[in-house]
Amino acid sequence: MRHNKFNVCFFFLCFFSLCLISCGAGSGNPNAGAPNDGTGVANDAGDLADFPWPPPRPSATYNLPTRVFASCKVYNDVATKIITALDACGYNQRSIFHVPGGFAIAAQIEQINEDGSPKPENERWNVKYTKQKIFSLKDYVKALFTSSPGFYRCIVFIVTNKSFRTSPNEPSDSLVESFPVSGNNALPQNYGQTPVNNHSCMAFIYEIQKKDDGEATLLVPSTISGEAHLTKSNIYNKLSYEN
């Protein structure tokens, strides 16, 4: 089956890049080469792009049980397990970011049913955009999201041993001054060998509703739970029962 990969990738990159900019994240990783995060190993995240911190307020969240990653020894083990589950569920594009005390993996945007289950494959990845200047996340969501009316979702897995709160506000309308940047396709080699030490994994669900009148909005909160989103997507099953 042939998907509109360019459109999906563009939407995904713009969405999270605008989050990065509007939340005030820097272009570099201030923790690269810095003292360790409590793991006993230096924070060698290299050029790994920063995810907005604290994370933008999501539509829903779910703390994955620690048993899911009980066999994981280093960051690469956790990342491989998440990516393998995403691949098995059809999410063949993702982007990896640095967060304090760990990393984040963001899956591509998909179209879903109201109950959180994915649309049929010929509709699921059909995310379109309009080529025009983007000034803010608000402008992007309202003006550039030209796909069919319905519900859209992006799932982000945040792995960290740091305590944090989500941002209480939606991203500001900061002016975009440069072309959006994305995350990486893999963890830097040394950073990937960082030992897992009291880390947890939380899934952040960002859900967008496109209405018949053309308006698109981030749904906060979602009408279904974070656990339901992971269950309906089949990701939870793959994470729980597959190596």
VMD Tcl script that draws the C-alpha trace (Angstrom):
set ca {
  {0.00 0.00 0.00}
  {1.31 3.40 -0.91}
  {1.04 6.08 1.77}
  {1.46 9.80 1.40}
  {4.68 9.65 3.40}
  {5.82 13.16 2.55}
  {2.62 14.75 3.81}
  {2.62 12.71 7.02}
  {6.28 13.45 7.70}
  {5.84 17.17 7.03}
  {2.90 17.44 9.42}
  {4.72 15.50 12.10}
  {7.90 17.57 11.80}
  {6.02 20.89 11.84}
  {3.83 19.93 14.80}
  {6.69 19.05 17.11}
  {9.07 21.66 15.77}
  {6.53 24.36 16.53}
  {6.09 22.89 19.99}
  {9.85 23.12 20.41}
  {9.93 26.76 19.36}
  {6.79 27.97 21.09}
  {7.74 26.29 24.37}
  {11.10 28.05 24.30}
  {13.31 25.02 23.77}
  {16.81 25.80 22.57}
  {18.26 24.57 19.33}
  {20.95 22.59 21.07}
  {21.12 20.11 23.92}
  {22.42 21.93 27.01}
  {22.99 18.61 28.79}
  {25.30 17.14 26.18}
  {28.53 16.10 27.87}
  {27.21 17.34 31.21}
  {27.33 15.45 34.52}
  {25.26 12.31 34.77}
  {21.50 12.09 35.39}
  {21.90 9.88 38.42}
  {22.90 6.87 36.31}
  {26.61 7.19 36.99}
  {27.26 7.75 33.28}
  {27.93 11.06 31.55}
  {25.02 12.58 29.64}
  {26.51 12.14 26.16}
  {23.37 12.99 24.18}
  {25.44 14.59 21.42}
  {23.30 16.45 18.89}
  {20.05 14.79 19.97}
  {17.32 17.42 19.60}
  {15.51 18.58 22.73}
  {11.85 17.79 23.24}
  {9.85 20.71 24.75}
  {10.33 20.67 28.52}
  {8.19 20.55 30.47}
  {6.13 18.69 27.84}
  {3.20 20.55 26.25}
  {-0.11 19.70 27.89}
  {-1.37 16.48 26.26}
  {-4.83 15.17 25.49}
  {-4.21 12.11 27.67}
  {-1.37 10.20 29.35}
  {-0.64 6.69 30.54}
  {2.15 5.42 32.79}
  {3.31 2.11 31.40}
  {3.85 -0.61 34.05}
  {7.50 -1.07 35.05}
  {7.25 -4.78 34.18}
  {7.00 -3.85 30.49}
  {10.67 -2.78 30.51}
  {11.91 -5.03 33.32}
  {14.44 -6.77 31.05}
  {15.87 -3.52 29.67}
  {19.36 -2.64 30.88}
  {20.27 0.45 28.83}
  {18.46 3.18 26.88}
  {18.88 1.32 23.59}
  {16.99 -1.66 25.03}
  {14.02 0.54 25.93}
  {14.11 2.40 22.61}
  {14.32 -0.85 20.64}
  {11.31 -2.29 22.46}
  {9.21 0.82 21.80}
  {10.27 1.05 18.14}
  {9.63 -2.67 17.58}
  {6.11 -2.28 18.98}
  {5.49 0.80 16.82}
  {6.69 -1.01 13.69}
  {4.43 -3.97 14.45}
  {1.46 -1.60 14.66}
  {2.20 0.20 11.39}
  {4.03 3.27 12.75}
  {7.02 3.18 10.42}
  {8.13 6.78 11.02}
  {9.25 8.21 14.33}
  {11.54 10.83 15.78}
  {13.75 10.64 18.87}
  {14.42 13.55 21.23}
  {16.44 14.26 24.35}
  {14.63 14.96 27.63}
  {16.17 15.49 31.09}
  {17.14 12.10 32.44}
  {16.29 10.19 29.29}
  {14.70 10.47 25.86}
  {11.39 10.66 24.01}
  {10.10 8.82 20.94}
  {7.32 10.47 18.91}
  {5.32 8.41 16.42}
  {3.84 9.75 13.19}
  {0.44 11.40 12.96}
  {-2.43 9.04 12.13}
  {-6.15 9.41 11.52}
  {-8.30 7.57 14.06}
  {-11.92 6.81 14.87}
  {-13.59 8.60 17.76}
  {-13.06 5.54 19.98}
  {-9.29 5.68 19.43}
  {-9.00 2.81 16.96}
  {-7.02 3.51 13.76}
  {-8.81 4.25 10.50}
  {-8.43 1.75 7.64}
  {-4.96 1.86 6.11}
  {-6.07 3.86 3.06}
  {-7.27 6.65 5.38}
  {-5.00 6.24 8.41}
  {-1.94 8.01 7.04}
  {-3.70 10.44 4.71}
  {-2.57 13.66 6.41}
  {-2.43 16.69 4.13}
  {-1.13 20.24 4.46}
  {-1.17 23.56 2.65}
  {2.06 25.19 1.52}
  {2.09 28.60 3.17}
  {3.99 30.45 5.87}
  {3.57 29.16 9.41}
  {3.73 31.71 12.22}
  {2.65 29.72 15.27}
  {1.33 26.37 16.42}
  {-2.14 27.91 16.60}
  {-1.87 29.15 13.00}
  {-0.55 25.78 11.88}
  {-3.35 23.76 13.46}
  {-6.06 26.10 12.18}
  {-4.74 27.00 8.73}
  {-2.49 24.19 7.56}
  {-4.35 21.14 8.76}
  {-6.36 20.56 5.57}
  {-7.06 16.86 5.89}
  {-10.57 15.43 5.97}
  {-12.75 16.10 9.04}
  {-12.12 13.63 11.83}
  {-9.74 12.76 14.65}
  {-5.94 12.61 14.42}
  {-3.38 11.39 16.94}
  {0.32 11.49 17.71}
  {1.73 9.34 20.54}
  {4.93 10.34 22.34}
  {6.76 8.02 24.74}
  {8.78 9.86 27.38}
  {11.40 7.78 29.20}
  {13.02 9.52 32.17}
  {14.08 9.14 35.78}
  {13.31 12.80 36.51}
  {10.19 14.07 38.23}
  {8.27 16.58 36.11}
  {4.95 18.27 35.52}
  {3.39 18.97 32.16}
  {3.12 22.56 31.04}
  {-0.13 24.08 32.42}
  {-0.62 26.13 29.26}
  {-0.93 25.38 25.61}
  {2.07 26.45 23.48}
  {2.33 30.19 22.93}
  {2.08 31.92 19.56}
  {5.80 32.64 19.32}
  {6.99 33.64 15.87}
  {8.72 30.93 13.93}
  {12.05 32.34 12.75}
  {13.64 29.31 11.16}
  {12.70 26.19 9.28}
  {11.29 23.57 11.66}
  {13.75 20.99 13.01}
  {12.95 17.39 13.83}
  {14.23 14.82 16.23}
  {16.80 12.16 15.40}
  {16.31 8.75 13.84}
  {18.29 6.97 16.58}
  {19.94 7.54 19.93}
  {23.60 8.57 19.79}
  {25.78 5.51 20.36}
  {27.19 6.47 23.76}
  {23.92 7.89 25.04}
  {22.12 4.70 24.02}
  {24.37 2.76 26.39}
  {23.27 4.79 29.41}
  {22.07 2.36 32.09}
  {18.39 2.29 33.01}
  {18.15 3.42 36.63}
  {14.70 4.08 38.16}
  {13.36 5.17 34.79}
  {9.69 5.18 33.91}
  {7.90 5.43 30.59}
  {4.84 7.61 30.09}
  {2.81 7.80 26.90}
  {1.60 11.28 25.95}
  {-1.29 11.37 23.50}
  {-1.83 14.49 21.40}
  {-5.24 14.33 19.71}
  {-6.47 16.78 17.08}
  {-10.06 17.12 15.89}
  {-10.76 18.52 12.42}
  {-14.37 19.74 12.22}
  {-16.65 19.97 9.19}
  {-16.24 23.76 9.11}
  {-12.50 23.34 8.61}
  {-11.39 24.29 12.13}
  {-8.82 22.01 13.75}
  {-8.16 22.03 17.48}
  {-6.04 20.13 19.98}
  {-8.37 18.16 22.25}
  {-7.55 18.76 25.91}
  {-8.65 16.48 27.42}
  {-9.36 13.57 25.11}
  {-12.73 11.88 25.43}
  {-10.97 8.56 26.10}
  {-8.14 7.63 28.45}
  {-4.49 7.29 27.59}
  {-4.69 3.56 28.31}
  {-7.59 3.26 25.87}
  {-5.58 5.03 23.17}
  {-2.67 2.59 23.61}
  {-5.01 -0.40 23.72}
  {-6.98 0.60 20.62}
  {-3.77 1.26 18.70}
  {-2.55 -2.23 19.76}
  {0.73 -0.72 20.99}
  {0.07 -1.74 24.58}
  {-0.42 -5.36 23.54}
  {2.81 -5.39 21.53}
  {4.79 -3.79 24.35}
  {3.39 -6.15 26.95}
  {3.68 -9.49 25.22}
  {6.39 -9.27 22.57}
  {10.13 -9.14 23.04}
}
mol new
graphics top color blue
foreach p $ca { graphics top sphere $p radius 0.5 }
foreach p [lrange $ca 0 end-1] q [lrange $ca 1 end] { graphics top cylinder $p $q radius 0.2 }
display resetview
